[in-house]
Amino acid sequence: MFEGEKTWVFWAGLIILTLAALGLFWGIWFMMIVPGGLFAGWQIFVPYTVAGIVFILIGLYMMKSGTRRERQPGTAV
C-alpha cells in the first residue's frame, strides 16, 4: 500500500497518525483507570476519542497520497 518514494506528505501523515493513535490510546486507557468505572469520565473523553479517530483517518490518507509510484513503461501521463 505504501510502496514507492516517500514524500514529505507521507512523513507528515505518519507523524499525525502516530500522535493521534497515542492520544486515542491514552484516552481509552485513562477511561479504564479512572475511579468509578468506565462511564465516569466518558463525557470528557468522547470528543478526544472522536478526534483521535478522525486524525487517524487523515494521517492514513496523507500517507497514501504521499507516496509516489514509479511510472510503468507504456502508460499514459
Order of alpha helices (4+ residues) and beta strands (2+ residues): beta-alpha-alpha-beta
